[in-house]
Amino acid sequence: MAKELKGKLTGVVYDHTNKPLSGITVALEPDMRRALTDSRGVFGIEGLYAGTYTLKISAIGFGTHVQEVVIEEGKKNTVTIRLTRKDASLNEVSVTGVQSNPDNFIDMARTAMPATVITRKEIEQMGSRRLDEVLKEQTGLAIVNDIGAGNRAVGLQMQGFDSGYTMIMIDGQPMVGRNSGNLDLSRITVSNIERIEIIKGASACLFGSEALAGVINIVTRKNISAPQALAALRYGSFNVLDATLEGETPFAGKKGSIYLSGNYYKTDGFNSNPYLKEGKTAPPFDSYSFQGRGRYELTEISSLNFNGRYASRHSVNNQSYGVQPSKDVMDEHDLNGSVALNQNFRNGTKLRTQYYLTRYETGQDVTDLNSGIVMPGSRFKQYLHRVEVQGSHQFFGALSLTGGIGGAYELLDNAYYRGKKDMSNYFAYGQADWQLSQQLNMTAGARYDYHDKYGAKISPGIGLRYQPIEKLTLRAAIGTGFKTPNFQQLYMVFTNVQTGYTVFGSEEFWRELNALQEAGKIVSVYPAATQIGNLRPERSVSYSGGFVFNPFNSLKLDVNVFYNDMKNFINAEAVAQKTNSQQIFSYVNVAKAYTAGTEIGLSWKASKTLSLSAGYQLLYAVDKGVVDSIKNGTGLYANIYDGVSPLPRRSTRADYFGMSNRSRHMANLKLSYEHVKTGLTGSLRVNYRSKYGFTENNSANRFIDTYDTFVPSYFLFNVAVQKTLYHKHLQLQLSADNLMNYRDQLMPGQQGRAIIAGISWRFFKD
């Protein structure tokens, strides 16, 4: 019997400028064979039976390419493919839509949990300057203030989780430097951001601790194919000055490339509190940030990549409440750097070996302006060393595997934490993306973590996508997550020099409490103190399900329902009172909680120039301990004071509003205009947030009820207009944030009306 000869298909994929495109998926139907293009844009599929096939390529930012190819026995068919942009007339300088990322082989758009991407184009249309300004307009995200931790503690809330539960990454590597769990996103400029990837839901199966709520990954500029540069300047309200210089070029015959950028940003701050005589609720600051990327091809299959970022911020805030005027000075320094060896083997295997270092340093002093006494505030250095090896391979076109192994060492040098403290973590993870059939796709992953203080944890996750018809995609996912206690919760020994309250980490609590008792500074110790011991890691399970419906090419409806169940929740509790009437706080595993809700997104391309998008989130954030106490009529939450009667009454479930600082309803609306021929673009955005609990007004209840203090519901209106001239070299921009000048003293991070004008010039060959 004669041996059957099979054929082979090879090809090269270019963009509209004849640049080879790497990381593009080429699909061959009906056999469901797939291949990825390498760094030269080349792909190959072997072992094909003779016949006619349909070749299909879909890449973000490009139109779908479909063509028929004929395979003959024992022969090779070679094709050349040039993808066209969705709007070829845009003639962008750089390719920004391709999702191939040399810094991380994990495809954010194909993880088990729901994911979205904010593109460079969207960021520019918003006229935003800092990262927090971009994220606060996204569905399911809220920028929140932690007043108890100081006016600089501004963080991101996702699906009802506090800020400490969302991992913030730059080019796939985690950032450090949090204040009471909040990582202040206003310290990050958007000038060099290519796109922002958002995963909602427990993602510890891939990214580890701090990812209970999800992940924000900031991807900086890449894909350098031609020399170009940019100079931009913006100025406006609150004396905001934002200046950017950036440039990029290939070299050595395009074997290498380099990108450099610098940004200077200053603001006079702003005051949202009419009772504050001097100073600002958001302090004035000036900051510098520098970013550099380099890449060099060592061989046809390997390249060396460098990435570095340095940012500093200096702020001075004079404030007075009429009694004790003070000057608050704070300096921050943030350094990130990495070196990686990337290898793309001819069989489709990709390997990345990387070392990453981040260092965050802050120093703060508060001066009593009446006495001249300097009271040292927060002062620490935090280091994170991380080594990781990551690989990926595609099998038979239908199965893609990504995995990694590595370790991280974290060191904190803090005067409050009794010297240096360190932690180590070792991890391994894997994710499989399997096209089970033409309609069904499965993504499954798991991560193993070994923490030197908390032992081993395994976090699995799985997601399914099913497309019963071309215009409808159904999805469902389950993800698990865990979070180990941080340095603050374990080791903090801190007394606020202005107000007098004290915070002890659980590991230091009994030693420090005994010392205060011996000094005669303790009035009483509360029963809750008996619960303080060894903190356990927090665990969560996230469930999500939904669908995407495209009844027309111009209309898209995206619905997602989520439920996040948490246990061993770490909570700050008042555990003792000092002789100065101030309290001592520490941390205990006492609460079980859940967040649940629905997110709805709608986008409509009304015409070639006009598009509309809207988003809505319904959220319930519930402490199960409060609900159980109310139902049983026992414990801390069994009774309630209504503010009228001197005696308490029995609490009911209807009395409990939910966890503080969380709105039941959030919505956004965006109207975008783009006229390519005239170079005129603009956007009008409206953001709504319903009322949320701020603090207890009748503190004996110890939960948020209708008699407590709330931040009322509000709308924010933002508008931006851009005009490009001289073949897209020159751009003029005018933006107005918070157009109606809404402010509230309970929202110290919400600025008033800000009108900003900008001009930029792009240097590139026409």
Secondary structure, DSSP 8 states (H G I E B T S, - for coil): ------EEEEEEEE-TTS-B--S-EEEEETTTEEEE--TTSEEEEEEE-SEEEEEEE--TTB--EEEEEEE-TT-EEEEEEE--BTTGGG--SS-------TT--S-GGGSSS-EEEEEHHHHHHHT--BHHHHHTTSTTEEEEE-GGG-TT-EEEEETTB-GGGEEEEETTEE----BTTB--GGGSB-TTEEEEEEEES--HHHH-TT-SSEEEEEEE-----S-EEEEEEEEEGGGEEEEEEEEEEEETTTTEEEEEEEEEEEE--B---TT--BS-SB--EEEEEEEEEEEEESSSSEEEEEEEEEEEEEEEEEEB-SS--EEEEEEEEEEEEEEEEEEE-TTS-EEEEEEEEEEEEEEEEEEETTT--EEEEEEEEEEEEEEEEEEEEEETTTEEEEEEEEEEEEEEEEGGGTEEEEEEEEEEEEEEEEE-SSSEEEEEEEEEEEETTTEEEEEEEEEEEEEEETTEEEEEEEEEEEE---HHHHH-EEE-TTT--EEE-TTTHHHHHHHHHHTT-EEEE-GGGGG-S----EEEEEEEEEEEEEEETTEEEEEEEEEEEEEEEEEEEEEEEETTS-EEEEEEEEEEEEEEEEEEEEEEE-SSSEEEEEEEEEEEEEEHHHHHHHHHT-STTSEE--SSSSS-EE--GGG---STT--SEEEEEEEEEEETTTTEEEEEEEEEE--EEEE-SSTTS-S--TTSEEE--EEEEEEEEEEEETTTTEEEEEEEESTT----TT-TT----EEEEEEEEEE---
